[in-house]
Amino acid sequence: MSLTMKPVIRPCRFPSTTTPTLPKYVPIRCCTLTQPTSRQLTKSIEDHRRFKSWEHTLISPVEYDRTASVFTSKAVKLGDRWKEYQGIRDWEGLLDPLDENLRGEILRYGYFVEAAYRSFEFDSSIPTYGTCRYPKSTLLDRSGIPDTGYRLTRNLRATSGIQLPRWIEKAPSWVGTQSSWIGYVAVCQDKEEIARLGRRDVVIAFRGTATGLEWLENLRATLTPLPNAGSNPSPDGSEPMVESGFLSLYTSGTPESPSLQELVRREVSRLLQTYGDEPLSLTITGHSLGAALAILTAYDIKTTLKRAPMVTVMSFGGPRVGNRSFRCQLEKQGTKVLRIVNSDDLITKVPGFVLEEDDNVLKNRNVPVAGLPCWIQKRVEDTQWVYSEVGRELRLRSRDSPYLNSTNFATCHDLKTYLHLVNGFVSSTCPFRATVTRVLNNHNREKVACLNS
């Protein structure tokens, strides 16, 4: 996978205000994850050290320090406003332009997902393939995010429900890896961080697709009814349905490996008993497949556990998960979902298709949608391929960054790309920080022209 860099655009400089000033960062001349060319090999050692890490290209809202944690720099105290940043008002007024405090929170949870990727054993040639590389006590430190104030309390595994043929036994062991480590549960234990956040926070973080069977589950894209959801139909009478493969990975288990659903329920129930009498939030975050599992996890917790705290999902590059009825159930139970979406990422446009997202249409089933007669619409929905987007959306675009090649599919979906875009996004009218100087200059010229006219 390569990251093709566009010509450098001089980074913007905001005028000083009462809000925290944005940090300086170094313009990136090039960045690649592929084999370097001979010309690149002749670069100076200083330049190599300067640009060798893709993470260094992030325009972080905190000062980047190799020895410091992203969690311990100039963090803003959320205090009594923590529910607002967790979506109690559906992030109204915080997304466009992107609120700086919310930007920091999105990035913070994104780093938890990055830690899940770094902790997964991707090497299929060794016996520990598909497991967690680090013990719980040091996972966050060794995956690059020390001093978070959080402590891991549970490792999580997901199991595929696909029945493998007998001949698979003759294939390499990694081909038939049915159960693998997919994430973790962590609890904020640091008193200063709890005070900054305004509550004790529980994080559930999921990585994206990694094993062969997980890829196969992704392809099982038809909708299937949620178990025990028949008693909660949507206003139009339809039952909640979700993608078959995602549900399989969440609910399947073996005698040796409990299902992800069972692991999550058990751990969250334990944490509620321990911390239920104090301000508590549950934030579920993930990328790609992990984003889909995060939404299913949130739905399951709010549906099955009594006294569930405020549950928020922050998903990065997630595919569609369920139908309109599923979306209605999420909204009814109060689950807050913030989807960070890259318009140039194809994964966010699958599976299935969306007919409409207008709540007024939901109230009147006789209104034709997308130019389709109602009877055709009903037939299409019966195919179990009609999905619905959930929650609020923060829409970004690779093409807005001067450092990314928006035509590279792998780059557009990469979690690091998402973190980079979140760091740089300003607003829909000024989509990236590197363009702010030009926009402000144009605005100033227009003001001068108006004064002179």
PEVENMO-V499747 format. One record per residue. N is the residue number from 1. RES is the residue in one small letter. PHI is phi as a letter, one per 30 degrees, with the letter a starting at -180 (none if undefined). BURIAL is I if it has 16 or more other C-alpha atoms within 10 Angstrom, else O. Layout:
# PEVENMO-V499747
N	RES	PHI	BURIAL
N	RES	PHI	BURIAL
This chain:
# PEVENMO-V499747
1	m	none	O
2	s	b	O
3	l	c	I
4	t	d	I
5	m	c	I
6	k	d	I
7	p	e	O
8	v	d	O
9	i	c	O
10	r	e	O
11	p	d	I
12	c	d	I
13	r	b	I
14	f	d	O
15	p	d	O
16	s	d	O
17	t	b	O
18	t	d	O
19	t	d	O
20	p	e	O
21	t	d	O
22	l	d	I
23	p	d	O
24	k	d	O
25	y	b	O
26	v	c	O
27	p	d	I
28	i	c	I
29	r	d	O
30	c	a	I
31	c	a	I
32	t	b	O
33	l	c	O
34	t	c	O
35	q	d	O
36	p	d	O
37	t	d	O
38	s	d	O
39	r	d	O
40	q	d	O
41	l	d	O
42	t	d	O
43	k	d	O
44	s	d	O
45	i	d	O
46	e	d	O
47	d	d	O
48	h	d	O
49	r	d	O
50	r	d	O
51	f	c	I
52	k	d	O
53	s	c	O
54	w	d	O
55	e	d	O
56	h	d	I
57	t	d	I
58	l	d	I
59	i	d	I
60	s	d	I
61	p	d	I
62	v	c	I
63	e	d	I
64	y	d	I
65	d	b	O
66	r	e	O
67	t	c	O
68	a	c	O
69	s	d	I
70	v	d	I
71	f	c	I
72	t	c	O
73	s	d	O
74	k	e	O
75	a	d	I
76	v	c	O
77	k	d	I
78	l	d	I
79	g	h	O
80	d	d	O
81	r	c	O
82	w	d	I
83	k	d	I
84	e	d	O
85	y	d	I
86	q	d	I
87	g	j	I
88	i	e	I
89	r	c	O
90	d	h	I
91	w	h	I
92	e	d	O
93	g	i	O
94	l	c	I
95	l	c	I
96	d	b	I
97	p	d	O
98	l	d	I
99	d	d	I
100	e	d	I
101	n	d	O
102	l	d	I
103	r	e	I
104	g	d	I
105	e	d	I
106	i	d	I
107	l	d	I
108	r	e	I
109	y	d	I
110	g	d	I
111	y	d	I
112	f	d	I
113	v	d	I
114	e	e	I
115	a	d	I
116	a	d	I
117	y	d	I
118	r	d	I
119	s	d	I
120	f	d	I
121	e	d	I
122	f	d	I
123	d	d	O
124	s	d	O
125	s	c	O
126	i	c	O
127	p	d	O
128	t	d	O
129	y	e	I
130	g	i	I
131	t	c	I
132	c	d	I
133	r	d	I
134	y	b	I
135	p	d	O
136	k	e	I
137	s	d	O
138	t	b	O
139	l	e	I
140	l	d	I
141	d	d	O
142	r	d	O
143	s	c	I
144	g	j	I
145	i	b	I
146	p	d	I
147	d	h	I
148	t	d	I
149	g	i	I
150	y	c	I
151	r	b	I
152	l	d	I
153	t	c	O
154	r	a	I
155	n	d	I
156	l	b	I
157	r	b	I
158	a	c	I
159	t	b	I
160	s	d	I
161	g	c	I
162	i	d	I
163	q	d	O
164	l	d	O
165	p	d	O
166	r	d	O
167	w	d	O
168	i	d	O
169	e	d	O
170	k	d	O
171	a	d	O
172	p	e	O
173	s	e	O
174	w	d	I
175	v	d	O
176	g	c	I
177	t	d	I
178	q	d	I
179	s	b	I
180	s	b	I
181	w	d	I
182	i	b	I
183	g	l	I
184	y	a	I
185	v	c	I
186	a	b	I
187	v	b	I
188	c	d	I
189	q	c	I
190	d	d	O
191	k	d	O
192	e	d	O
193	e	d	I
194	i	d	I
195	a	d	O
196	r	d	I
197	l	d	I
198	g	i	I
199	r	a	I
200	r	d	I
201	d	c	I
202	v	c	I
203	v	c	I
204	i	c	I
205	a	c	I
206	f	b	I
207	r	d	I
208	g	c	I
209	t	d	I
210	a	b	I
211	t	c	I
212	g	e	O
213	l	d	I
214	e	d	I
215	w	d	O
216	l	d	O
217	e	d	I
218	n	d	I
219	l	d	O
220	r	d	O
221	a	c	I
222	t	d	I
223	l	d	I
224	t	b	I
225	p	d	I
226	l	d	I
227	p	d	O
228	n	h	O
229	a	c	O
230	g	d	O
231	s	d	O
232	n	b	O
233	p	d	O
234	s	d	I
235	p	e	O
236	d	d	O
237	g	i	O
238	s	d	O
239	e	c	I
240	p	d	I
241	m	b	I
242	v	b	I
243	e	d	I
244	s	e	I
245	g	d	I
246	f	d	I
247	l	d	I
248	s	d	I
249	l	d	I
250	y	d	I
251	t	c	I
252	s	d	I
253	g	a	I
254	t	b	O
255	p	e	O
256	e	d	O
257	s	b	I
258	p	d	I
259	s	d	I
260	l	e	I
261	q	e	I
262	e	d	O
263	l	d	I
264	v	d	I
265	r	e	I
266	r	d	O
267	e	d	O
268	v	d	I
269	s	d	I
270	r	d	O
271	l	d	O
272	l	d	I
273	q	d	O
274	t	d	O
275	y	c	O
276	g	d	I
277	d	c	O
278	e	b	O
279	p	e	O
280	l	b	I
281	s	b	I
282	l	b	I
283	t	c	I
284	i	c	I
285	t	b	I
286	g	a	I
287	h	b	I
288	s	i	I
289	l	e	I
290	g	d	I
291	a	d	I
292	a	d	I
293	l	d	I
294	a	d	I
295	i	d	I
296	l	d	I
297	t	d	I
298	a	d	I
299	y	e	I
300	d	d	I
301	i	d	I
302	k	d	I
303	t	d	O
304	t	c	O
305	l	c	O
306	k	d	O
307	r	h	O
308	a	d	I
309	p	d	I
310	m	d	I
311	v	c	I
312	t	b	I
313	v	c	I
314	m	c	I
315	s	c	I
316	f	c	I
317	g	h	I
318	g	d	I
319	p	d	I
320	r	d	I
321	v	c	I
322	g	b	I
323	n	c	I
324	r	d	I
325	s	d	I
326	f	d	I
327	r	d	I
328	c	d	I
329	q	d	I
330	l	e	I
331	e	d	O
332	k	d	O
333	q	d	O
334	g	i	I
335	t	d	I
336	k	c	I
337	v	b	I
338	l	c	I
339	r	c	I
340	i	c	I
341	v	b	I
342	n	c	I
343	s	e	I
344	d	c	I
345	d	c	I
346	l	d	O
347	i	d	I
348	t	d	I
349	k	c	I
350	v	b	O
351	p	d	I
352	g	i	I
353	f	a	O
354	v	c	I
355	l	d	I
356	e	a	I
357	e	b	O
358	d	c	O
359	d	d	O
360	n	d	O
361	v	d	O
362	l	d	I
363	k	d	O
364	n	b	O
365	r	d	O
366	n	d	O
367	v	d	O
368	p	d	O
369	v	c	I
370	a	h	O
371	g	i	O
372	l	c	O
373	p	e	O
374	c	e	O
375	w	d	O
376	i	d	O
377	q	e	I
378	k	d	O
379	r	d	O
380	v	d	O
381	e	d	O
382	d	d	O
383	t	d	O
384	q	i	I
385	w	b	I
386	v	c	I
387	y	c	I
388	s	b	I
389	e	d	I
390	v	c	I
391	g	i	I
392	r	c	I
393	e	b	I
394	l	c	I
395	r	c	I
396	l	b	I
397	r	b	I
398	s	e	I
399	r	d	I
400	d	d	I
401	s	d	I
402	p	d	I
403	y	c	I
404	l	b	I
405	n	c	I
406	s	d	I
407	t	d	O
408	n	d	I
409	f	d	O
410	a	d	O
411	t	d	I
412	c	d	I
413	h	c	I
414	d	d	I
415	l	d	I
416	k	d	I
417	t	d	I
418	y	d	I
419	l	d	I
420	h	d	I
421	l	d	I
422	v	d	I
423	n	d	I
424	g	c	I
425	f	d	I
426	v	c	I
427	s	a	I
428	s	d	O
429	t	c	O
430	c	b	I
431	p	d	I
432	f	b	I
433	r	e	I
434	a	d	I
435	t	c	I
436	v	d	I
437	t	e	I
438	r	d	I
439	v	d	O
440	l	d	O
441	n	d	O
442	n	d	O
443	h	d	O
444	n	d	O
445	r	d	O
446	e	d	O
447	k	d	O
448	v	d	O
449	a	d	O
450	c	d	O
451	l	d	O
452	n	d	O
453	s	d	O
